[in-house]
Amino acid sequence: MSDRPVPTVWVLTDGKAGDEQPLIGVAAALGAEPELRRVSPRPAFAFLMPGGPIDWKDRPSRPGSPLAPPFPDICLATGRRAIAYLRALKKASPETLTVCFKDPRTQRHGADLIVAQQHDRLFGKRVMNVITAPNRIDLERIAALRDLPPAELAALPHPRLAVLIGGDSRHHRFTADDITRLMEGLEARQAAGAALMITASRRTPAALKSALEALGRLPHVTVWNGTGDNPLLAYLALADEVIVTADSTNMLGEAASTGKPLQVFHPSGGHRKIDRFIAALSEIATVGRFPDAEAKGDYPPVNTTREIATAIRRALEDRRNPA
């Protein structure tokens, strides 16, 4: 895309990292530095979204509005609240290419293109179906880190396991028994000689975080404490396997970018959509069940971010050159 003009891009969300970060990854694949536009409608308006109107305080003509011009070439949006604003943007700026990620849950979405994962079972003329969500995993950066890794990680023995820990969500809960089962599995791999490179999330329960911190005092175990630069990319680059919890399809997609075996830990709960996602991912990646049924074997890295960016770029060019 280096010989093409770089489009101006908005990323429109309510600010949740799990929504915003994947869209920043798409913008980067478009070659753009996105402008982050965050919506925060008042409760009465939010209750009626996505089908209802935007908060009147946020109309495009008001200074400080998340929809204030100059309008972008492309707007990437996701989330129930943001979809209402995407519709308002399309009305104010028909020439903007509007892209909605995930099921908008309304026919009045204002999107020129919808990018949905296959497990959402959303189909239509303007719908692009992908297996994994986009992300900010830079495959070139992963390759560079493999060639020149951070010294403290390069010293770790093989096998090296990247461990991506999520937390309680709408469909999953980490019970005391789940935490015990997960920790026993990690301790067994460490005792067998594996190195563990562990990250947790803001959703990780306090009891599980404490257990991970204790594990981090053992040899060849490193646990990111949340300060400084996030080492996730380096962990993924150097991993021989990835242990990842099933509560986040985003984390599962990031893990699949490595091309390394995925060992998925299932906390209590679940949802049929997540089950469908893991089943679809298992058809193109090596997916096991941690700690009971581990899988082995590499596969071509799975990452849809560039594919999505290419489709968006093509849609923008088609709009500008209908012939």
MIKOLBA-748302 format. One record per residue (C-alpha): residue number from 1; residue in three letters; x, y, z. Coordinates in Angstrom, 1 decimal. Last residue first. Layout:
// MIKOLBA-748302
REC   seq   type       c1       c2       c3
REC   NUM    ALA        X        Y        Z
...
This chain:
// MIKOLBA-748302
REC   seq   type       c1       c2       c3
REC   323    ALA    -16.2      2.3    -13.0
REC   322    PRO    -17.2      3.2     -9.4
REC   321    ASN    -13.8      4.9     -8.7
REC   320    ARG    -14.0      6.6     -5.3
REC   319    ARG    -16.4      4.1     -3.9
REC   318    ASP    -14.5      1.1     -5.4
REC   317    GLU    -11.3      2.5     -4.0
REC   316    LEU    -12.8      2.6     -0.5
REC   315    ALA    -14.2     -0.9     -0.8
REC   314    ARG    -10.8     -2.2     -2.0
REC   313    ARG     -9.0     -0.5      1.0
REC   312    ILE    -11.6     -2.1      3.3
REC   311    ALA    -11.1     -5.5      1.8
REC   310    THR     -7.3     -5.2      2.0
REC   309    ALA     -7.5     -4.1      5.7
REC   308    ILE     -9.7     -7.2      6.5
REC   307    GLU     -7.2     -9.5      4.9
REC   306    ARG     -4.4     -7.7      6.7
REC   305    THR     -6.0     -8.3     10.1
REC   304    THR     -7.1    -11.9      9.4
REC   303    ASN     -4.2    -13.6     11.3
REC   302    VAL     -3.7    -17.3     11.5
REC   301    PRO     -0.1    -18.5     11.4
REC   300    PRO      0.5    -21.5      9.2
REC   299    TYR      0.4    -24.6     11.4
REC   298    ASP      2.7    -26.1     14.1
REC   297    GLY      2.2    -29.5     15.7
REC   296    LYS      1.1    -30.8     19.1
REC   295    ALA     -2.1    -30.9     21.1
REC   294    GLU     -2.6    -31.2     24.9
REC   293    ALA     -5.6    -33.1     26.2
REC   292    ASP     -6.1    -32.6     30.0
REC   291    PRO     -4.3    -29.4     31.0
REC   290    PHE     -5.3    -27.7     28.9
REC   289    ARG     -7.5    -28.7     25.9
REC   288    GLY     -5.7    -28.8     22.6
REC   287    VAL     -5.9    -26.7     19.4
REC   286    THR     -3.6    -27.0     16.4
REC   285    ALA     -4.9    -24.5     13.8
REC   284    ILE     -7.0    -24.5     10.7
REC   283    GLU     -9.9    -26.8     11.6
REC   282    SER     -9.4    -26.1     15.3
REC   281    LEU    -10.2    -22.4     14.7
REC   280    ALA    -13.7    -23.4     13.5
REC   279    ALA    -14.3    -25.5     16.7
REC   278    ILE    -12.9    -22.8     18.9
REC   277    PHE    -15.3    -20.3     17.3
REC   276    ARG    -18.3    -22.6     17.5
REC   275    ASP    -17.6    -23.2     21.2
REC   274    ILE    -17.3    -19.5     21.7
REC   273    LYS    -20.7    -19.0     20.1
REC   272    ARG    -22.2    -21.8     22.2
REC   271    HIS    -21.2    -20.1     25.4
REC   270    GLY    -19.1    -21.0     28.3
REC   269    GLY    -19.4    -21.5     32.1
REC   268    SER    -16.5    -22.6     34.3
REC   267    PRO    -13.0    -22.0     33.0
REC   266    HIS    -11.8    -23.7     29.8
REC   265    PHE     -8.0    -23.7     29.3
REC   264    VAL     -7.0    -23.9     25.7
REC   263    GLN     -3.6    -25.3     24.7
REC   262    LEU     -2.7    -23.7     21.4
REC   261    PRO      0.0    -25.2     19.3
REC   260    LYS      2.2    -22.6     17.5
REC   259    GLY      1.4    -20.7     14.3
REC   258    THR      2.0    -17.5     16.3
REC   257    SER     -1.0    -15.6     15.1
REC   256    ALA     -3.2    -18.3     16.7
REC   255    ALA     -2.4    -16.7     20.1
REC   254    GLU     -3.8    -13.4     19.0
REC   253    GLY     -7.0    -15.1     17.9
REC   252    LEU     -7.4    -16.9     21.2
REC   251    MET     -6.8    -13.6     23.0
REC   250    ASN     -9.5    -11.9     21.0
REC   249    THR    -11.9    -14.9     21.5
REC   248    SER    -11.6    -14.2     25.2
REC   247    ASP    -13.0    -16.5     27.9
REC   246    ALA    -11.2    -19.6     26.6
REC   245    THR     -7.9    -19.2     28.5
REC   244    VAL     -4.7    -19.4     26.6
REC   243    ILE     -1.6    -21.7     26.8
REC   242    VAL      0.6    -21.0     23.9
REC   241    GLU      3.3    -23.4     22.7
REC   240    ASP      6.9    -23.1     21.5
REC   239    ALA      6.7    -19.4     22.5
REC   238    LEU      9.5    -17.0     21.5
REC   237    ALA      7.4    -14.7     19.3
REC   236    LEU      4.3    -14.9     21.5
REC   235    TYR      6.2    -13.9     24.6
REC   234    ALA      7.9    -11.1     22.7
REC   233    LEU      4.6     -9.8     21.5
REC   232    LEU      3.1    -10.0     25.0
REC   231    PRO      5.9     -8.1     26.7
REC   230    ASN      3.8     -5.1     27.6
REC   229    ASP      6.1     -2.2     28.1
REC   228    GLY      6.5     -1.0     31.7
REC   227    THR      4.2     -2.1     34.6
REC   226    GLY      1.5     -4.8     34.4
REC   225    ASN      3.3     -7.3     36.6
REC   224    TRP      4.4     -9.5     33.8
REC   223    VAL      5.1    -13.0     35.1
REC   222    THR      8.3    -14.8     34.4
REC   221    VAL      8.9    -18.5     35.2
REC   220    HIS     12.2    -20.2     34.6
REC   219    PRO     12.8    -21.0     38.3
REC   218    LEU      9.9    -20.5     40.7
REC   217    ARG      9.0    -17.1     42.1
REC   216    GLY      6.6    -16.5     39.3
REC   215    LEU      4.4    -19.2     40.6
REC   214    ALA      3.6    -17.1     43.6
REC   213    GLU      2.7    -14.2     41.3
REC   212    LEU      0.4    -16.6     39.4
REC   211    ALA     -1.4    -17.7     42.6
REC   210    SER     -1.9    -14.0     43.6
REC   209    LYS     -3.3    -13.2     40.2
REC   208    LEU     -5.7    -16.2     40.4
REC   207    ALA     -7.0    -15.0     43.8
REC   206    ALA     -7.4    -11.4     42.6
REC   205    PRO     -9.5    -12.5     39.6
REC   204    THR     -8.1    -11.8     36.1
REC   203    ARG    -10.3     -9.1     34.4
REC   202    ARG     -7.5     -6.6     34.1
REC   201    SER     -5.6     -9.2     32.3
REC   200    ALA     -2.8    -11.6     33.1
REC   199    THR      0.5    -12.3     31.3
REC   198    ILE      2.8    -15.3     31.8
REC   197    MET      6.0    -16.5     30.2
REC   196    LEU      6.5    -20.1     31.5
REC   195    ALA      9.7    -22.1     30.9
REC   194    ALA      9.2    -25.9     30.7
REC   193    GLY     11.3    -28.3     32.7
REC   192    ALA      8.8    -31.0     33.8
REC   191    ALA      8.3    -29.0     37.1
REC   190    GLN      7.2    -26.0     35.0
REC   189    ARG      4.7    -28.1     33.1
REC   188    ALA      3.3    -29.6     36.3
REC   187    GLU      3.1    -26.2     37.9
REC   186    LEU      1.1    -24.9     35.0
REC   185    GLY     -1.4    -27.8     35.2
REC   184    GLU     -1.7    -27.5     38.9
REC   183    MET     -2.3    -23.8     38.6
REC   182    LEU     -5.1    -24.3     36.1
REC   181    ARG     -6.9    -27.0     38.1
REC   180    THR     -6.6    -25.0     41.3
REC   179    ILE     -7.9    -21.8     39.6
REC   178    ASP    -10.8    -23.7     38.1
REC   177    ASP    -11.7    -25.3     41.5
REC   176    ALA    -11.7    -21.8     43.1
REC   175    THR    -14.1    -20.7     40.4
REC   174    PHE    -12.9    -18.7     37.4
REC   173    ARG    -16.2    -17.5     35.8
REC   172    HIS    -17.1    -17.5     32.1
REC   171    HIS    -20.0    -16.1     30.0
REC   170    ARG    -20.2    -12.4     30.8
REC   169    SER    -16.6    -12.4     31.8
REC   168    ASP    -14.3    -13.5     34.6
REC   167    GLY    -10.6    -13.6     33.7
REC   166    GLY     -8.0    -13.7     31.0
REC   165    ILE     -4.7    -15.5     31.3
REC   164    LEU     -2.3    -15.7     28.3
REC   163    VAL      0.5    -18.2     29.1
REC   162    ALA      3.4    -18.2     26.5
REC   161    LEU      5.2    -21.5     27.0
REC   160    ARG      8.9    -22.0     26.3
REC   159    PRO     10.0    -25.6     25.7
REC   158    HIS     12.8    -24.8     25.8
REC   157    PRO     15.0    -23.1     28.3
REC   156    LEU     14.9    -19.3     29.1
REC   155    ALA     18.0    -17.3     28.3
REC   154    ALA     16.4    -15.7     25.3
REC   153    LEU     13.8    -14.3     27.5
REC   152    GLU     16.1    -12.2     29.7
REC   151    ALA     18.1    -11.2     26.6
REC   150    PRO     15.2     -9.8     24.7
REC   149    PRO     15.0    -11.7     21.4
REC   148    LEU     16.9    -10.9     18.2
REC   147    ASP     15.9    -13.3     15.4
REC   146    ARG     12.6    -14.4     17.1
REC   145    LEU     11.9    -10.7     17.9
REC   144    ALA     12.3     -9.8     14.3
REC   143    ALA      9.9    -12.5     13.2
REC   142    ILE      7.3    -11.3     15.7
REC   141    ARG      7.8     -7.7     14.5
REC   140    GLU      7.1     -8.8     10.9
REC   139    LEU      4.0    -10.6     12.1
REC   138    ASP      2.7     -7.5     13.9
REC   137    ILE      0.0     -8.6     16.3
REC   136    ARG     -2.4     -5.6     16.7
REC   135    ASN     -5.6     -7.7     16.3
REC   134    PRO     -8.4     -8.5     13.9
REC   133    ALA    -11.0    -11.0     15.0
REC   132    THR    -10.5    -14.6     14.0
REC   131    ILE    -12.6    -16.7     11.6
REC   130    VAL    -13.6    -14.1      9.1
REC   129    ASN    -16.9    -13.3      7.4
REC   128    MET    -17.3    -10.0      5.4
REC   127    VAL    -20.8     -8.7      5.3
REC   126    ARG    -22.1     -6.3      2.7
REC   125    LYS    -24.2     -8.8      0.7
REC   124    GLY    -25.4    -10.6      3.8
REC   123    PHE    -24.5    -13.2      6.4
REC   122    LEU    -24.2    -13.1     10.2
REC   121    ARG    -23.5    -16.5     11.8
REC   120    ASP    -21.7    -14.9     14.8
REC   119    HIS    -19.3    -17.9     14.8
REC   118    GLN    -18.0    -16.8     11.4
REC   117    GLN    -16.6    -13.6     12.8
REC   116    ALA    -18.2    -10.4     11.5
REC   115    VAL    -16.8     -7.5      9.4
REC   114    ILE    -19.7     -5.3      8.3
REC   113    LEU    -19.2     -3.0      5.3
REC   112    ASP    -21.0      0.2      4.3
REC   111    ALA    -22.3      0.6      7.8
REC   110    GLY    -25.1      3.0      8.9
REC   109    HIS    -26.3      0.5     11.5
REC   108    ARG    -30.1      0.7     11.2
REC   107    GLN    -30.6     -3.0     10.6
REC   106    THR    -29.8     -3.5     14.3
REC   105    ARG    -27.7     -6.0     16.3
REC   104    PRO    -24.5     -4.5     15.0
REC   103    ASP    -23.0     -8.0     14.7
REC   102    LYS    -19.2     -7.7     14.9
REC   101    PHE    -17.1     -4.9     13.4
REC   100    CYS    -18.8     -2.0     11.6
REC    99    VAL    -17.1     -0.2      8.7
REC    98    THR    -18.2      3.2      7.4
REC    97    LEU    -16.6      4.6      4.3
REC    96    THR    -17.0      8.4      4.6
REC    95    GLU    -18.7     10.0      1.6
REC    94    PRO    -22.1     10.1      3.3
REC    93    SER    -20.7     12.5      6.0
REC    92    ALA    -23.5     13.7      8.4
REC    91    LYS    -25.8     10.8      7.8
REC    90    LYS    -22.9      8.3      7.9
REC    89    LEU    -21.7      9.9     11.1
REC    88    ALA    -25.1      9.5     12.7
REC    87    ARG    -25.2      5.8     11.8
REC    86    LEU    -21.7      5.4     13.2
REC    85    TYR    -22.8      7.1     16.4
REC    84    ALA    -25.6      4.6     16.9
REC    83    ILE    -23.0      1.8     16.2
REC    82    ALA    -20.7      3.2     18.9
REC    81    ARG    -23.1      2.5     21.7
REC    80    ARG    -23.5     -1.1     20.9
REC    79    GLY    -19.8     -1.8     20.2
REC    78    THR    -17.7     -1.5     17.1
REC    77    ALA    -16.5      1.2     14.7
REC    76    LEU    -14.0      1.7     12.0
REC    75    CYS    -14.5      5.1     10.2
REC    74    ILE    -12.8      5.6      6.8
REC    73    ASP    -12.1      8.7      4.8
REC    72    PRO    -12.4     10.8      7.9
REC    71    PHE    -14.7     13.8      8.8
REC    70    PRO    -13.2     17.1      9.7
REC    69    PRO    -15.4     17.3     11.6
REC    68    ALA    -16.9     16.7     15.1
REC    67    LEU    -18.3     13.2     15.6
REC    66    PRO    -16.8     12.6     19.0
REC    65    SER    -18.3     16.0     19.9
REC    64    GLY    -15.9     18.5     21.4
REC    63    PRO    -17.5     21.4     19.7
REC    62    ARG    -21.1     20.7     18.7
REC    61    SER    -22.1     20.5     15.0
REC    60    PRO    -21.5     16.7     15.0
REC    59    ARG    -24.3     16.0     17.5
REC    58    ASP    -22.7     14.8     20.8
REC    57    LYS    -24.8     16.8     23.3
REC    56    TRP    -27.9     15.3     21.5
REC    55    ASP    -26.9     11.8     22.8
REC    54    ILE    -27.1      9.6     19.7
REC    53    PRO    -30.5      8.3     18.6
REC    52    GLY    -31.9      4.8     19.2
REC    51    GLY    -31.2      1.5     17.4
REC    50    PRO    -27.9      0.7     19.1
REC    49    MET    -28.8      2.0     21.6
REC    48    LEU    -31.9      2.9     23.5
REC    47    PHE    -30.3      2.5     27.0
REC    46    ALA    -27.3      4.5     25.9
REC    45    PHE    -29.6      7.5     25.4
REC    44    ALA    -31.1      7.5     28.9
REC    43    PRO    -27.7      6.6     30.4
REC    42    ARG    -25.8      9.6     28.9
REC    41    PRO    -23.7      8.9     25.9
REC    40    SER    -20.0      8.3     26.2
REC    39    VAL    -18.4      7.9     22.8
REC    38    ARG    -14.7      7.7     22.1
REC    37    ARG    -13.0      8.9     18.9
REC    36    LEU     -9.5      7.6     18.5
REC    35    GLU     -7.8      9.2     15.5
REC    34    PRO     -6.0      6.5     13.6
REC    33    GLU     -2.4      6.5     12.4
REC    32    ALA     -2.8      4.9      9.0
REC    31    GLY     -0.9      2.3      6.9
REC    30    LEU     -4.1      0.3      6.3
REC    29    ALA     -2.6     -2.5      8.4
REC    28    ALA     -2.1      0.1     11.2
REC    27    ALA     -5.8      1.0     10.9
REC    26    VAL     -6.7     -2.7     11.3
REC    25    GLY     -4.5     -3.0     14.4
REC    24    ILE     -6.1      0.2     15.8
REC    23    LEU     -9.4     -1.7     15.3
REC    22    PRO     -8.2     -4.6     17.3
REC    21    GLN     -7.2     -2.3     20.2
REC    20    GLU    -10.4     -0.4     20.5
REC    19    ASP    -12.9     -3.1     21.2
REC    18    GLY    -11.0     -5.1     23.8
REC    17    ALA     -9.6     -1.8     25.2
REC    16    LYS    -13.1     -0.4     25.9
REC    15    GLY    -13.2      3.2     24.9
REC    14    ASP    -16.8      3.6     23.8
REC    13    THR    -15.8      2.9     20.3
REC    12    LEU    -15.0      4.8     17.0
REC    11    VAL    -11.6      4.4     15.4
REC    10    TRP    -11.3      7.2     12.9
REC     9    VAL     -9.1      6.8      9.8
REC     8    THR     -7.6      9.2      7.3
REC     7    PRO     -6.5      7.3      4.2
REC     6    VAL     -2.8      6.9      3.3
REC     5    PRO     -2.4      7.7     -0.4
REC     4    ARG     -1.2      4.7     -2.4
REC     3    ASP      2.3      3.7     -3.4
REC     2    SER      3.0      2.3      0.1
REC     1    MET      0.0      0.0      0.0
